[in-house]
Amino acid sequence: MLAKFFNDEKLTFATNSANLPTSWLQARRDLFGSFPSIFHLKFRMQFTCFY
């Protein structure tokens, strides 16, 4: 019973460890994808206001 519990825990941990880099990369890609567009929009708005 206890051995099964530990095996399940190890399996869950391994699965989470495998999924972590992909989700982390996805989050970083989303962040870096949205950051330039936000900056671009702000810059364009300022540009439109000033000129």
C-alpha distance matrix in Angstrom:
0.0 3.8 5.5 5.2 6.3 8.8 10.0 10.7 12.5 14.4 15.4 16.6 18.4 20.0 21.2 22.6 24.3 25.8 27.0 28.4 31.5 32.6 32.5 34.1 36.8 37.3 37.8 40.2 42.1 42.5 43.7 46.2 47.3 48.1 49.6 52.6 53.3 53.3 55.6 57.8 58.1 59.0 61.5 63.1 63.4 65.1 67.3 68.4 69.1 71.2 73.2
3.8 0.0 3.8 5.4 5.0 6.3 8.6 9.9 10.6 12.4 14.2 15.3 16.5 18.4 20.0 21.1 22.4 24.3 25.7 26.7 29.7 31.2 31.1 32.3 35.1 36.0 36.2 38.4 40.5 41.1 42.0 44.4 45.8 46.6 47.8 50.9 51.8 51.7 53.8 56.2 56.6 57.4 59.8 61.5 61.9 63.4 65.6 66.8 67.5 69.5 71.5
5.5 3.8 0.0 3.8 5.4 5.1 6.1 8.6 9.8 10.5 12.2 14.2 15.2 16.4 18.3 19.9 20.8 22.4 24.3 25.4 28.2 29.7 30.0 31.2 33.8 34.8 35.4 37.4 39.4 40.2 41.3 43.4 44.8 45.9 47.2 50.1 51.1 51.3 53.3 55.5 56.2 57.0 59.3 61.0 61.6 63.1 65.2 66.5 67.3 69.2 71.1
5.2 5.4 3.8 0.0 3.8 5.5 5.0 6.1 8.6 9.9 10.4 12.2 14.1 15.2 16.4 18.2 19.7 21.0 22.4 24.0 26.9 28.0 28.2 29.8 32.3 33.0 33.7 36.0 37.7 38.4 39.7 41.9 43.0 44.1 45.6 48.5 49.3 49.5 51.7 53.8 54.3 55.4 57.7 59.2 59.8 61.5 63.5 64.6 65.6 67.6 69.4
6.3 5.0 5.4 3.8 0.0 3.8 5.5 5.1 6.2 8.7 9.9 10.6 12.2 14.2 15.4 16.4 18.2 20.0 21.1 22.2 25.4 26.6 26.4 27.8 30.6 31.2 31.6 33.9 35.9 36.4 37.5 39.9 41.1 41.9 43.4 46.4 47.2 47.2 49.4 51.6 52.0 52.9 55.3 57.0 57.4 59.0 61.1 62.3 63.1 65.1 67.0
8.8 6.3 5.1 5.5 3.8 0.0 3.8 5.4 5.0 6.2 8.5 9.8 10.4 12.2 14.2 15.2 16.2 18.2 19.8 20.7 23.6 25.2 25.3 26.4 29.1 30.1 30.6 32.5 34.7 35.4 36.3 38.6 40.0 41.0 42.2 45.2 46.3 46.3 48.3 50.6 51.3 52.0 54.3 56.1 56.6 58.1 60.2 61.5 62.3 64.2 66.1
10.0 8.6 6.1 5.0 5.5 3.8 0.0 3.8 5.4 5.1 6.1 8.5 9.8 10.4 12.2 14.1 15.1 16.4 18.3 19.7 22.3 23.7 24.2 25.6 28.0 28.9 29.8 31.8 33.6 34.5 35.7 37.8 39.0 40.3 41.7 44.5 45.5 45.8 47.8 49.9 50.7 51.7 53.8 55.5 56.2 57.8 59.7 61.0 62.1 63.9 65.7
10.7 9.9 8.6 6.1 5.1 5.4 3.8 0.0 3.8 5.5 5.0 6.1 8.5 9.8 10.5 12.2 14.0 15.3 16.4 18.0 21.0 22.0 22.1 23.8 26.3 26.9 27.6 29.9 31.6 32.2 33.6 35.9 36.9 38.0 39.6 42.4 43.2 43.4 45.6 47.7 48.2 49.3 51.6 53.1 53.8 55.5 57.4 58.6 59.6 61.6 63.3
12.5 10.6 9.8 8.6 6.2 5.0 5.4 3.8 0.0 3.8 5.4 5.1 6.1 8.5 9.9 10.5 12.1 14.1 15.3 16.1 19.2 20.7 20.5 21.8 24.6 25.4 25.8 27.9 30.0 30.6 31.6 33.9 35.2 36.2 37.5 40.5 41.4 41.5 43.5 45.8 46.4 47.2 49.5 51.2 51.8 53.3 55.4 56.7 57.5 59.4 61.3
14.4 12.4 10.5 9.9 8.7 6.2 5.1 5.5 3.8 0.0 3.8 5.5 5.0 6.1 8.6 9.8 10.3 12.2 14.1 15.0 17.7 19.4 19.9 20.9 23.3 24.6 25.3 27.1 29.0 30.1 31.1 33.1 34.6 35.9 37.1 39.8 41.0 41.3 43.2 45.3 46.2 47.2 49.2 51.0 51.8 53.3 55.1 56.6 57.6 59.3 61.1
15.4 14.2 12.2 10.4 9.9 8.5 6.1 5.0 5.4 3.8 0.0 3.8 5.4 5.1 6.2 8.6 9.8 10.6 12.3 14.1 16.7 17.7 18.4 20.0 22.2 23.0 24.2 26.2 27.7 28.7 30.2 32.1 33.2 34.6 36.1 38.8 39.7 40.3 42.3 44.2 45.0 46.3 48.3 49.8 50.7 52.4 54.1 55.4 56.6 58.5 60.1
16.6 15.3 14.2 12.2 10.6 9.8 8.5 6.1 5.1 5.5 3.8 0.0 3.8 5.5 5.1 6.1 8.5 9.9 10.5 12.0 15.2 16.1 16.0 17.7 20.3 20.8 21.6 23.9 25.6 26.2 27.6 29.8 30.9 32.0 33.5 36.4 37.2 37.5 39.6 41.7 42.3 43.4 45.6 47.2 47.8 49.6 51.4 52.6 53.7 55.7 57.4
18.4 16.5 15.2 14.1 12.2 10.4 9.8 8.5 6.1 5.0 5.4 3.8 0.0 3.8 5.4 5.1 6.0 8.5 9.8 10.3 13.2 15.0 15.1 16.0 18.7 19.8 20.3 22.2 24.3 25.2 26.2 28.2 29.7 30.9 32.1 34.9 36.1 36.3 38.2 40.4 41.2 42.1 44.2 46.0 46.8 48.2 50.1 51.5 52.6 54.3 56.1
20.0 18.4 16.4 15.2 14.2 12.2 10.4 9.8 8.5 6.1 5.1 5.5 3.8 0.0 3.8 5.5 5.0 6.1 8.6 9.8 12.0 13.6 14.6 15.7 17.7 19.1 20.3 21.8 23.5 24.9 26.1 27.8 29.2 30.8 32.1 34.6 35.8 36.5 38.2 40.2 41.3 42.4 44.2 45.9 47.0 48.5 50.1 51.6 52.9 54.6 56.1
21.2 20.0 18.3 16.4 15.4 14.2 12.2 10.5 9.9 8.6 6.2 5.1 5.4 3.8 0.0 3.8 5.4 5.1 6.2 8.5 11.0 11.6 12.4 14.3 16.2 16.9 18.3 20.4 21.7 22.7 24.4 26.2 27.1 28.7 30.3 32.8 33.7 34.5 36.5 38.3 39.2 40.5 42.5 43.9 44.9 46.7 48.3 49.6 50.9 52.7 54.2
22.6 21.1 19.9 18.2 16.4 15.2 14.1 12.2 10.5 9.8 8.6 6.1 5.1 5.5 3.8 0.0 3.8 5.4 5.0 5.9 9.2 10.3 10.1 11.6 14.2 15.0 15.7 17.8 19.6 20.4 21.7 23.8 24.9 26.2 27.6 30.4 31.4 31.8 33.8 35.8 36.6 37.7 39.8 41.4 42.2 43.9 45.6 47.0 48.1 49.9 51.6
24.3 22.4 20.8 19.7 18.2 16.2 15.1 14.0 12.1 10.3 9.8 8.5 6.0 5.0 5.4 3.8 0.0 3.8 5.5 5.2 7.4 9.6 10.4 10.9 13.1 14.8 15.6 17.0 18.9 20.4 21.4 23.0 24.6 26.1 27.2 29.8 31.2 31.7 33.4 35.4 36.6 37.6 39.4 41.2 42.3 43.7 45.3 46.9 48.1 49.7 51.3
25.8 24.3 22.4 21.0 20.0 18.2 16.4 15.3 14.1 12.2 10.6 9.9 8.5 6.1 5.1 5.4 3.8 0.0 3.8 5.6 6.6 7.7 9.6 10.9 12.1 13.6 15.3 16.7 17.9 19.6 21.1 22.4 23.6 25.5 26.9 29.2 30.4 31.4 33.1 34.8 36.1 37.4 39.1 40.6 41.9 43.5 44.9 46.4 47.9 49.5 50.9
27.0 25.7 24.3 22.4 21.1 19.8 18.3 16.4 15.3 14.1 12.3 10.5 9.8 8.6 6.2 5.0 5.5 3.8 0.0 3.8 5.8 5.6 6.4 8.6 10.2 10.8 12.4 14.4 15.5 16.7 18.4 20.1 21.0 22.6 24.3 26.7 27.6 28.5 30.5 32.2 33.2 34.6 36.5 37.9 39.0 40.8 42.2 43.6 45.0 46.8 48.2
28.4 26.7 25.4 24.0 22.2 20.7 19.7 18.0 16.1 15.0 14.1 12.0 10.3 9.8 8.5 5.9 5.2 5.6 3.8 0.0 3.8 5.5 5.4 5.9 8.5 9.8 10.5 12.1 14.0 15.3 16.3 18.1 19.5 21.0 22.2 24.8 26.1 26.6 28.4 30.4 31.5 32.6 34.4 36.1 37.2 38.7 40.3 41.8 43.1 44.7 46.3
31.5 29.7 28.2 26.9 25.4 23.6 22.3 21.0 19.2 17.7 16.7 15.2 13.2 12.0 11.0 9.2 7.4 6.6 5.8 3.8 0.0 3.8 5.6 4.9 5.9 8.4 9.7 10.3 11.9 14.0 15.0 16.1 17.6 19.7 20.7 22.9 24.5 25.4 26.8 28.6 30.1 31.3 32.8 34.5 35.9 37.3 38.6 40.4 41.8 43.2 44.7
32.6 31.2 29.7 28.0 26.6 25.2 23.7 22.0 20.7 19.4 17.7 16.1 15.0 13.6 11.6 10.3 9.6 7.7 5.6 5.5 3.8 0.0 3.8 5.4 5.1 6.0 8.6 9.8 10.3 12.1 14.1 15.2 15.9 18.1 19.7 21.7 22.8 24.1 25.8 27.3 28.6 30.2 31.7 33.1 34.5 36.3 37.5 38.9 40.6 42.2 43.4
32.5 31.1 30.0 28.2 26.4 25.3 24.2 22.1 20.5 19.9 18.4 16.0 15.1 14.6 12.4 10.1 10.4 9.6 6.4 5.4 5.6 3.8 0.0 3.8 5.4 4.9 6.1 8.5 9.7 10.4 12.1 14.1 14.9 16.3 18.0 20.5 21.4 22.1 24.2 25.9 26.8 28.2 30.1 31.5 32.6 34.4 35.9 37.2 38.6 40.4 41.8
34.1 32.3 31.2 29.8 27.8 26.4 25.6 23.8 21.8 20.9 20.0 17.7 16.0 15.7 14.3 11.6 10.9 10.9 8.6 5.9 4.9 5.4 3.8 0.0 3.8 5.4 5.1 6.2 8.5 9.9 10.5 12.2 13.9 15.4 16.3 18.9 20.4 20.9 22.5 24.5 25.8 26.8 28.5 30.3 31.5 32.9 34.4 36.1 37.3 38.9 40.4
36.8 35.1 33.8 32.3 30.6 29.1 28.0 26.3 24.6 23.3 22.2 20.3 18.7 17.7 16.2 14.2 13.1 12.1 10.2 8.5 5.9 5.1 5.4 3.8 0.0 3.8 5.4 5.0 6.0 8.5 9.7 10.3 11.8 14.0 15.1 17.1 18.6 19.8 21.2 22.8 24.4 25.8 27.1 28.7 30.3 31.7 32.9 34.6 36.2 37.6 38.9
37.3 36.0 34.8 33.0 31.2 30.1 28.9 26.9 25.4 24.6 23.0 20.8 19.8 19.1 16.9 15.0 14.8 13.6 10.8 9.8 8.4 6.0 4.9 5.4 3.8 0.0 3.8 5.5 5.1 6.1 8.5 9.9 10.2 12.1 14.1 16.2 16.9 18.2 20.1 21.5 22.6 24.3 26.0 27.2 28.6 30.4 31.6 33.0 34.6 36.4 37.6
37.8 36.2 35.4 33.7 31.6 30.6 29.8 27.6 25.8 25.3 24.2 21.6 20.3 20.3 18.3 15.7 15.6 15.3 12.4 10.5 9.7 8.6 6.1 5.1 5.4 3.8 0.0 3.8 5.4 5.1 6.1 8.6 9.6 10.6 12.0 14.8 15.7 16.2 18.2 20.1 21.0 22.2 24.2 25.7 26.7 28.4 30.0 31.4 32.7 34.4 35.9
40.2 38.4 37.4 36.0 33.9 32.5 31.8 29.9 27.9 27.1 26.2 23.9 22.2 21.8 20.4 17.8 17.0 16.7 14.4 12.1 10.3 9.8 8.5 6.2 5.0 5.5 3.8 0.0 3.8 5.4 5.0 6.0 8.3 9.9 10.4 12.8 14.5 15.2 16.5 18.5 20.0 21.1 22.5 24.4 25.7 27.0 28.4 30.2 31.6 33.0 34.4
42.1 40.5 39.4 37.7 35.9 34.7 33.6 31.6 30.0 29.0 27.7 25.6 24.3 23.5 21.7 19.6 18.9 17.9 15.5 14.0 11.9 10.3 9.7 8.5 6.0 5.1 5.4 3.8 0.0 3.8 5.4 5.2 5.8 8.5 9.9 11.4 12.8 14.3 15.8 17.0 18.6 20.3 21.5 22.9 24.6 26.2 27.2 28.8 30.6 32.0 33.1
42.5 41.1 40.2 38.4 36.4 35.4 34.5 32.2 30.6 30.1 28.7 26.2 25.2 24.9 22.7 20.4 20.4 19.6 16.7 15.3 14.0 12.1 10.4 9.9 8.5 6.1 5.1 5.4 3.8 0.0 3.8 5.5 4.9 6.0 8.4 10.6 11.0 12.1 14.3 15.6 16.5 18.3 20.1 21.2 22.5 24.4 25.7 26.9 28.5 30.3 31.6
43.7 42.0 41.3 39.7 37.5 36.3 35.7 33.6 31.6 31.1 30.2 27.6 26.2 26.1 24.4 21.7 21.4 21.1 18.4 16.3 15.0 14.1 12.1 10.5 9.7 8.5 6.1 5.0 5.4 3.8 0.0 3.8 5.4 5.3 6.0 9.0 10.2 10.4 12.1 14.2 15.3 16.3 18.1 19.9 21.0 22.4 24.0 25.6 26.9 28.4 30.0
46.2 44.4 43.4 41.9 39.9 38.6 37.8 35.9 33.9 33.1 32.1 29.8 28.2 27.8 26.2 23.8 23.0 22.4 20.1 18.1 16.1 15.2 14.1 12.2 10.3 9.9 8.6 6.0 5.2 5.5 3.8 0.0 3.8 5.6 5.2 6.8 9.0 10.2 11.0 12.6 14.6 15.8 16.8 18.6 20.3 21.6 22.6 24.5 26.1 27.3 28.6
47.3 45.8 44.8 43.0 41.1 40.0 39.0 36.9 35.2 34.6 33.2 30.9 29.7 29.2 27.1 24.9 24.6 23.6 21.0 19.5 17.6 15.9 14.9 13.9 11.8 10.2 9.6 8.3 5.8 4.9 5.4 3.8 0.0 3.8 5.7 6.3 7.0 9.2 10.7 11.4 13.0 15.0 16.2 17.2 19.1 20.9 21.7 23.1 25.1 26.6 27.5
48.1 46.6 45.9 44.1 41.9 41.0 40.3 38.0 36.2 35.9 34.6 32.0 30.9 30.8 28.7 26.2 26.1 25.5 22.6 21.0 19.7 18.1 16.3 15.4 14.0 12.1 10.6 9.9 8.5 6.0 5.3 5.6 3.8 0.0 3.8 5.7 5.3 6.1 8.6 9.8 10.5 12.3 14.1 15.2 16.5 18.4 19.7 20.9 22.5 24.3 25.6
49.6 47.8 47.2 45.6 43.4 42.2 41.7 39.6 37.5 37.1 36.1 33.5 32.1 32.1 30.3 27.6 27.2 26.9 24.3 22.2 20.7 19.7 18.0 16.3 15.1 14.1 12.0 10.4 9.9 8.4 6.0 5.2 5.7 3.8 0.0 3.8 5.5 5.2 6.2 8.5 10.0 10.7 12.2 14.2 15.4 16.6 18.1 19.9 21.2 22.6 24.1
52.6 50.9 50.1 48.5 46.4 45.2 44.5 42.4 40.5 39.8 38.8 36.4 34.9 34.6 32.8 30.4 29.8 29.2 26.7 24.8 22.9 21.7 20.5 18.9 17.1 16.2 14.8 12.8 11.4 10.6 9.0 6.8 6.3 5.7 3.8 0.0 3.8 5.5 5.0 5.9 8.5 9.8 10.2 11.9 14.0 15.2 15.9 17.9 19.7 20.8 21.9
53.3 51.8 51.1 49.3 47.2 46.3 45.5 43.2 41.4 41.0 39.7 37.2 36.1 35.8 33.7 31.4 31.2 30.4 27.6 26.1 24.5 22.8 21.4 20.4 18.6 16.9 15.7 14.5 12.8 11.0 10.2 9.0 7.0 5.3 5.5 3.8 0.0 3.8 5.4 4.9 6.0 8.5 9.7 10.3 12.1 14.1 14.9 16.1 18.1 19.8 20.7
53.3 51.7 51.3 49.5 47.2 46.3 45.8 43.4 41.5 41.3 40.3 37.5 36.3 36.5 34.5 31.8 31.7 31.4 28.5 26.6 25.4 24.1 22.1 20.9 19.8 18.2 16.2 15.2 14.3 12.1 10.4 10.2 9.2 6.1 5.2 5.5 3.8 0.0 3.8 5.4 5.1 6.2 8.5 9.8 10.6 12.3 14.0 15.2 16.5 18.4 19.9
55.6 53.8 53.3 51.7 49.4 48.3 47.8 45.6 43.5 43.2 42.3 39.6 38.2 38.2 36.5 33.8 33.4 33.1 30.5 28.4 26.8 25.8 24.2 22.5 21.2 20.1 18.2 16.5 15.8 14.3 12.1 11.0 10.7 8.6 6.2 5.0 5.4 3.8 0.0 3.8 5.5 5.2 6.0 8.5 9.9 10.6 12.0 14.1 15.3 16.4 18.1
57.8 56.2 55.5 53.8 51.6 50.6 49.9 47.7 45.8 45.3 44.2 41.7 40.4 40.2 38.3 35.8 35.4 34.8 32.2 30.4 28.6 27.3 25.9 24.5 22.8 21.5 20.1 18.5 17.0 15.6 14.2 12.6 11.4 9.8 8.5 5.9 4.9 5.4 3.8 0.0 3.8 5.5 5.1 6.0 8.5 9.9 10.3 12.0 14.1 15.3 16.1
58.1 56.6 56.2 54.3 52.0 51.3 50.7 48.2 46.4 46.2 45.0 42.3 41.2 41.3 39.2 36.6 36.6 36.1 33.2 31.5 30.1 28.6 26.8 25.8 24.4 22.6 21.0 20.0 18.6 16.5 15.3 14.6 13.0 10.5 10.0 8.5 6.0 5.1 5.5 3.8 0.0 3.8 5.4 5.1 6.1 8.6 9.7 10.4 12.2 14.2 15.3
59.0 57.4 57.0 55.4 52.9 52.0 51.7 49.3 47.2 47.2 46.3 43.4 42.1 42.4 40.5 37.7 37.6 37.4 34.6 32.6 31.3 30.2 28.2 26.8 25.8 24.3 22.2 21.1 20.3 18.3 16.3 15.8 15.0 12.3 10.7 9.8 8.5 6.2 5.2 5.5 3.8 0.0 3.8 5.4 5.1 6.2 8.5 9.8 10.5 12.3 14.2
61.5 59.8 59.3 57.7 55.3 54.3 53.8 51.6 49.5 49.2 48.3 45.6 44.2 44.2 42.5 39.8 39.4 39.1 36.5 34.4 32.8 31.7 30.1 28.5 27.1 26.0 24.2 22.5 21.5 20.1 18.1 16.8 16.2 14.1 12.2 10.2 9.7 8.5 6.0 5.1 5.4 3.8 0.0 3.8 5.5 5.2 6.0 8.5 9.8 10.6 12.0
63.1 61.5 61.0 59.2 57.0 56.1 55.5 53.1 51.2 51.0 49.8 47.2 46.0 45.9 43.9 41.4 41.2 40.6 37.9 36.1 34.5 33.1 31.5 30.3 28.7 27.2 25.7 24.4 22.9 21.2 19.9 18.6 17.2 15.2 14.2 11.9 10.3 9.8 8.5 6.0 5.1 5.4 3.8 0.0 3.8 5.5 4.9 6.0 8.5 9.9 10.4
63.4 61.9 61.6 59.8 57.4 56.6 56.2 53.8 51.8 51.8 50.7 47.8 46.8 47.0 44.9 42.2 42.3 41.9 39.0 37.2 35.9 34.5 32.6 31.5 30.3 28.6 26.7 25.7 24.6 22.5 21.0 20.3 19.1 16.5 15.4 14.0 12.1 10.6 9.9 8.5 6.1 5.1 5.5 3.8 0.0 3.8 5.4 5.1 6.1 8.7 10.1
65.1 63.4 63.1 61.5 59.0 58.1 57.8 55.5 53.3 53.3 52.4 49.6 48.2 48.5 46.7 43.9 43.7 43.5 40.8 38.7 37.3 36.3 34.4 32.9 31.7 30.4 28.4 27.0 26.2 24.4 22.4 21.6 20.9 18.4 16.6 15.2 14.1 12.3 10.6 9.9 8.6 6.2 5.2 5.5 3.8 0.0 3.8 5.4 5.0 6.1 8.5
67.3 65.6 65.2 63.5 61.1 60.2 59.7 57.4 55.4 55.1 54.1 51.4 50.1 50.1 48.3 45.6 45.3 44.9 42.2 40.3 38.6 37.5 35.9 34.4 32.9 31.6 30.0 28.4 27.2 25.7 24.0 22.6 21.7 19.7 18.1 15.9 14.9 14.0 12.0 10.3 9.7 8.5 6.0 4.9 5.4 3.8 0.0 3.8 5.5 5.3 6.0
68.4 66.8 66.5 64.6 62.3 61.5 61.0 58.6 56.7 56.6 55.4 52.6 51.5 51.6 49.6 47.0 46.9 46.4 43.6 41.8 40.4 38.9 37.2 36.1 34.6 33.0 31.4 30.2 28.8 26.9 25.6 24.5 23.1 20.9 19.9 17.9 16.1 15.2 14.1 12.0 10.4 9.8 8.5 6.0 5.1 5.4 3.8 0.0 3.8 5.6 5.4
69.1 67.5 67.3 65.6 63.1 62.3 62.1 59.6 57.5 57.6 56.6 53.7 52.6 52.9 50.9 48.1 48.1 47.9 45.0 43.1 41.8 40.6 38.6 37.3 36.2 34.6 32.7 31.6 30.6 28.5 26.9 26.1 25.1 22.5 21.2 19.7 18.1 16.5 15.3 14.1 12.2 10.5 9.8 8.5 6.1 5.0 5.5 3.8 0.0 3.8 5.8
71.2 69.5 69.2 67.6 65.1 64.2 63.9 61.6 59.4 59.3 58.5 55.7 54.3 54.6 52.7 49.9 49.7 49.5 46.8 44.7 43.2 42.2 40.4 38.9 37.6 36.4 34.4 33.0 32.0 30.3 28.4 27.3 26.6 24.3 22.6 20.8 19.8 18.4 16.4 15.3 14.2 12.3 10.6 9.9 8.7 6.1 5.3 5.6 3.8 0.0 3.8
73.2 71.5 71.1 69.4 67.0 66.1 65.7 63.3 61.3 61.1 60.1 57.4 56.1 56.1 54.2 51.6 51.3 50.9 48.2 46.3 44.7 43.4 41.8 40.4 38.9 37.6 35.9 34.4 33.1 31.6 30.0 28.6 27.5 25.6 24.1 21.9 20.7 19.9 18.1 16.1 15.3 14.2 12.0 10.4 10.1 8.5 6.0 5.4 5.8 3.8 0.0
